[in-house]
Amino acid sequence: MRAKHFESHRAHRIGWLRASVLGANDGVVSVSSLVVGVAASGTSHSSVMITGVAGLVAGALSMAAGEYISVQSQADTENADIGRERKELIEDPDTELQELTNIYISRGLSDQLAYQVAEQLTAKDALSAHARDELGITETLMARPLQASLASAASFAVGAIIPIIAAYFAPIKLAGMVTSLATIVALSALGALAAYAGGASIWRGAMRVTFWGALAMAITAGVGRLFGASV
């Protein structure tokens, strides 16, 4: 008896993985940049902490709202396309069947086989067949606004808490340096974790995220030193 063959794919992770990675990375980079910039201006330790906490709250809410609006727009477009397809299937099923047949012919099936496949899929679930093969909409990759929104807000808060904790325990004169080091470590881990979850190169993922995060902190610290005031 032939052994069962199992395959592990990562496409089902795209929705929440993208939102989580974006949120956590934004949380670490934006809040650490705020903390480093304010610390570089020579302000008090309490001002640095207030800036960090305010950045966490505002950033998490902003990420949640922005992600929800963005993904909901995608969902609205998908629903409109599916609704239009449903109407066309009712009004002109023969044309829709031929349209599906042409899609399979373009993918390499013979005319007869393509028609048979289209006919059988139409008989089983015509709308799903058209949504998948004509519109490119699948259950795995469908937009999920609420899931993306919550993932973004939560991951932003988790990322943002790292520079806040680092700044809290560091002496005010070393707050910028300690926060920067903690952030670089966190970004490296985040980049590696995201790359691992997505099946990409861990080393490349870690370096990519760390480079852009370090650049953002350096620029913000420079602005703080230049103006000598909170940014």
DAPE-V236651 format. One record per residue. N is the residue number from 1. RES is the residue in one small letter. PHI is phi in whole degrees, 0 to 359 (none if undefined). D_CENTER is the distance of its C-alpha to the mean C-alpha in Angstrom with 2 decimals. Layout:
BEGIN
n=N res=RES phi=PHI d_center=D_CENTER
n=N res=RES phi=PHI d_center=D_CENTER
END
This chain:
BEGIN
n=1 res=m phi=none d_center=42.69
n=2 res=r phi=287 d_center=39.53
n=3 res=a phi=292 d_center=36.83
n=4 res=k phi=291 d_center=33.58
n=5 res=h phi=254 d_center=30.78
n=6 res=f phi=248 d_center=27.35
n=7 res=e phi=235 d_center=24.17
n=8 res=s phi=248 d_center=20.83
n=9 res=h phi=246 d_center=17.82
n=10 res=r phi=246 d_center=14.11
n=11 res=a phi=298 d_center=13.00
n=12 res=h phi=292 d_center=12.90
n=13 res=r phi=270 d_center=10.06
n=14 res=i phi=303 d_center=7.58
n=15 res=g phi=302 d_center=6.70
n=16 res=w phi=284 d_center=6.53
n=17 res=l phi=294 d_center=5.63
n=18 res=r phi=299 d_center=2.19
n=19 res=a phi=294 d_center=2.78
n=20 res=s phi=292 d_center=5.56
n=21 res=v phi=295 d_center=5.53
n=22 res=l phi=299 d_center=4.74
n=23 res=g phi=295 d_center=7.14
n=24 res=a phi=295 d_center=9.48
n=25 res=n phi=297 d_center=9.86
n=26 res=d phi=296 d_center=10.56
n=27 res=g phi=298 d_center=12.82
n=28 res=v phi=296 d_center=14.73
n=29 res=v phi=291 d_center=15.23
n=30 res=s phi=292 d_center=16.10
n=31 res=v phi=289 d_center=18.31
n=32 res=s phi=296 d_center=19.93
n=33 res=s phi=296 d_center=20.66
n=34 res=l phi=299 d_center=22.28
n=35 res=v phi=297 d_center=24.24
n=36 res=v phi=295 d_center=25.38
n=37 res=g phi=296 d_center=26.35
n=38 res=v phi=291 d_center=28.31
n=39 res=a phi=297 d_center=29.90
n=40 res=a phi=292 d_center=30.97
n=41 res=s phi=282 d_center=32.74
n=42 res=g phi=88 d_center=35.11
n=43 res=t phi=280 d_center=34.47
n=44 res=s phi=284 d_center=35.11
n=45 res=h phi=295 d_center=33.13
n=46 res=s phi=296 d_center=32.74
n=47 res=s phi=294 d_center=31.27
n=48 res=v phi=297 d_center=28.67
n=49 res=m phi=292 d_center=27.73
n=50 res=i phi=299 d_center=27.74
n=51 res=t phi=299 d_center=25.44
n=52 res=g phi=296 d_center=22.95
n=53 res=v phi=293 d_center=23.07
n=54 res=a phi=299 d_center=22.94
n=55 res=g phi=295 d_center=19.87
n=56 res=l phi=296 d_center=18.15
n=57 res=v phi=296 d_center=19.27
n=58 res=a phi=296 d_center=18.66
n=59 res=g phi=294 d_center=15.21
n=60 res=a phi=296 d_center=14.05
n=61 res=l phi=294 d_center=15.73
n=62 res=s phi=295 d_center=14.47
n=63 res=m phi=297 d_center=10.75
n=64 res=a phi=298 d_center=11.71
n=65 res=a phi=294 d_center=13.84
n=66 res=g phi=296 d_center=11.81
n=67 res=e phi=293 d_center=8.80
n=68 res=y phi=297 d_center=11.67
n=69 res=i phi=298 d_center=13.65
n=70 res=s phi=296 d_center=11.24
n=71 res=v phi=288 d_center=10.37
n=72 res=q phi=295 d_center=14.03
n=73 res=s phi=297 d_center=15.25
n=74 res=q phi=296 d_center=13.79
n=75 res=a phi=296 d_center=15.39
n=76 res=d phi=298 d_center=18.55
n=77 res=t phi=296 d_center=18.85
n=78 res=e phi=298 d_center=18.52
n=79 res=n phi=296 d_center=21.07
n=80 res=a phi=294 d_center=23.35
n=81 res=d phi=295 d_center=23.42
n=82 res=i phi=293 d_center=24.17
n=83 res=g phi=297 d_center=26.80
n=84 res=r phi=295 d_center=28.39
n=85 res=e phi=293 d_center=28.51
n=86 res=r phi=298 d_center=30.11
n=87 res=k phi=295 d_center=32.73
n=88 res=e phi=294 d_center=33.53
n=89 res=l phi=294 d_center=34.03
n=90 res=i phi=283 d_center=36.57
n=91 res=e phi=280 d_center=38.34
n=92 res=d phi=215 d_center=38.52
n=93 res=p phi=297 d_center=37.71
n=94 res=d phi=295 d_center=39.77
n=95 res=t phi=296 d_center=37.86
n=96 res=e phi=293 d_center=34.52
n=97 res=l phi=296 d_center=35.99
n=98 res=q phi=294 d_center=37.07
n=99 res=e phi=297 d_center=33.70
n=100 res=l phi=294 d_center=32.08
n=101 res=t phi=299 d_center=34.95
n=102 res=n phi=298 d_center=34.39
n=103 res=i phi=297 d_center=30.76
n=104 res=y phi=288 d_center=31.99
n=105 res=i phi=296 d_center=34.81
n=106 res=s phi=294 d_center=32.49
n=107 res=r phi=267 d_center=30.68
n=108 res=g phi=117 d_center=34.01
n=109 res=l phi=280 d_center=35.82
n=110 res=s phi=291 d_center=39.44
n=111 res=d phi=303 d_center=40.40
n=112 res=q phi=293 d_center=42.00
n=113 res=l phi=294 d_center=39.28
n=114 res=a phi=299 d_center=36.55
n=115 res=y phi=294 d_center=38.58
n=116 res=q phi=295 d_center=39.10
n=117 res=v phi=297 d_center=35.42
n=118 res=a phi=299 d_center=34.55
n=119 res=e phi=294 d_center=37.45
n=120 res=q phi=291 d_center=36.54
n=121 res=l phi=294 d_center=32.87
n=122 res=t phi=295 d_center=34.04
n=123 res=a phi=294 d_center=36.53
n=124 res=k phi=280 d_center=34.01
n=125 res=d phi=198 d_center=31.10
n=126 res=a phi=298 d_center=31.27
n=127 res=l phi=295 d_center=28.31
n=128 res=s phi=297 d_center=25.89
n=129 res=a phi=297 d_center=27.37
n=130 res=h phi=289 d_center=26.93
n=131 res=a phi=299 d_center=23.40
n=132 res=r phi=286 d_center=22.41
n=133 res=d phi=268 d_center=24.72
n=134 res=e phi=262 d_center=25.25
n=135 res=l phi=263 d_center=22.06
n=136 res=g phi=75 d_center=19.57
n=137 res=i phi=256 d_center=18.23
n=138 res=t phi=236 d_center=18.05
n=139 res=e phi=298 d_center=17.58
n=140 res=t phi=294 d_center=14.98
n=141 res=l phi=256 d_center=12.69
n=142 res=m phi=295 d_center=13.73
n=143 res=a phi=292 d_center=11.69
n=144 res=r phi=231 d_center=11.79
n=145 res=p phi=302 d_center=11.63
n=146 res=l phi=294 d_center=13.06
n=147 res=q phi=299 d_center=11.00
n=148 res=a phi=295 d_center=7.67
n=149 res=s phi=296 d_center=9.93
n=150 res=l phi=294 d_center=11.52
n=151 res=a phi=296 d_center=8.74
n=152 res=s phi=294 d_center=7.57
n=153 res=a phi=296 d_center=11.34
n=154 res=a phi=295 d_center=12.40
n=155 res=s phi=292 d_center=10.26
n=156 res=f phi=299 d_center=11.25
n=157 res=a phi=297 d_center=14.76
n=158 res=v phi=296 d_center=14.88
n=159 res=g phi=292 d_center=13.95
n=160 res=a phi=290 d_center=16.32
n=161 res=i phi=291 d_center=19.15
n=162 res=i phi=295 d_center=19.68
n=163 res=p phi=295 d_center=21.16
n=164 res=i phi=293 d_center=22.97
n=165 res=i phi=297 d_center=24.69
n=166 res=a phi=299 d_center=25.58
n=167 res=a phi=291 d_center=27.11
n=168 res=y phi=295 d_center=28.92
n=169 res=f phi=271 d_center=30.82
n=170 res=a phi=270 d_center=31.49
n=171 res=p phi=299 d_center=34.65
n=172 res=i phi=303 d_center=34.08
n=173 res=k phi=288 d_center=35.33
n=174 res=l phi=249 d_center=32.87
n=175 res=a phi=301 d_center=29.89
n=176 res=g phi=296 d_center=28.19
n=177 res=m phi=292 d_center=28.87
n=178 res=v phi=297 d_center=27.96
n=179 res=t phi=296 d_center=24.66
n=180 res=s phi=297 d_center=23.85
n=181 res=l phi=296 d_center=24.78
n=182 res=a phi=296 d_center=22.82
n=183 res=t phi=292 d_center=19.69
n=184 res=i phi=298 d_center=20.22
n=185 res=v phi=297 d_center=20.72
n=186 res=a phi=296 d_center=17.61
n=187 res=l phi=294 d_center=15.46
n=188 res=s phi=298 d_center=17.30
n=189 res=a phi=294 d_center=16.71
n=190 res=l phi=296 d_center=12.97
n=191 res=g phi=297 d_center=12.78
n=192 res=a phi=293 d_center=15.23
n=193 res=l phi=295 d_center=13.64
n=194 res=a phi=296 d_center=10.28
n=195 res=a phi=294 d_center=12.66
n=196 res=y phi=295 d_center=14.89
n=197 res=a phi=296 d_center=12.58
n=198 res=g phi=268 d_center=11.60
n=199 res=g phi=80 d_center=15.28
n=200 res=a phi=261 d_center=15.29
n=201 res=s phi=291 d_center=17.74
n=202 res=i phi=295 d_center=17.43
n=203 res=w phi=298 d_center=19.65
n=204 res=r phi=295 d_center=17.92
n=205 res=g phi=296 d_center=14.45
n=206 res=a phi=295 d_center=16.23
n=207 res=m phi=294 d_center=18.25
n=208 res=r phi=297 d_center=15.61
n=209 res=v phi=293 d_center=13.64
n=210 res=t phi=295 d_center=17.10
n=211 res=f phi=300 d_center=18.68
n=212 res=w phi=290 d_center=16.52
n=213 res=g phi=292 d_center=16.52
n=214 res=a phi=296 d_center=20.26
n=215 res=l phi=297 d_center=20.88
n=216 res=a phi=297 d_center=19.40
n=217 res=m phi=295 d_center=21.59
n=218 res=a phi=297 d_center=24.56
n=219 res=i phi=295 d_center=24.52
n=220 res=t phi=294 d_center=24.24
n=221 res=a phi=298 d_center=26.99
n=222 res=g phi=297 d_center=29.08
n=223 res=v phi=296 d_center=28.83
n=224 res=g phi=298 d_center=29.84
n=225 res=r phi=291 d_center=32.80
n=226 res=l phi=294 d_center=33.80
n=227 res=f phi=264 d_center=34.14
n=228 res=g phi=64 d_center=34.97
n=229 res=a phi=214 d_center=33.21
n=230 res=s phi=296 d_center=30.05
n=231 res=v phi=236 d_center=27.06
END
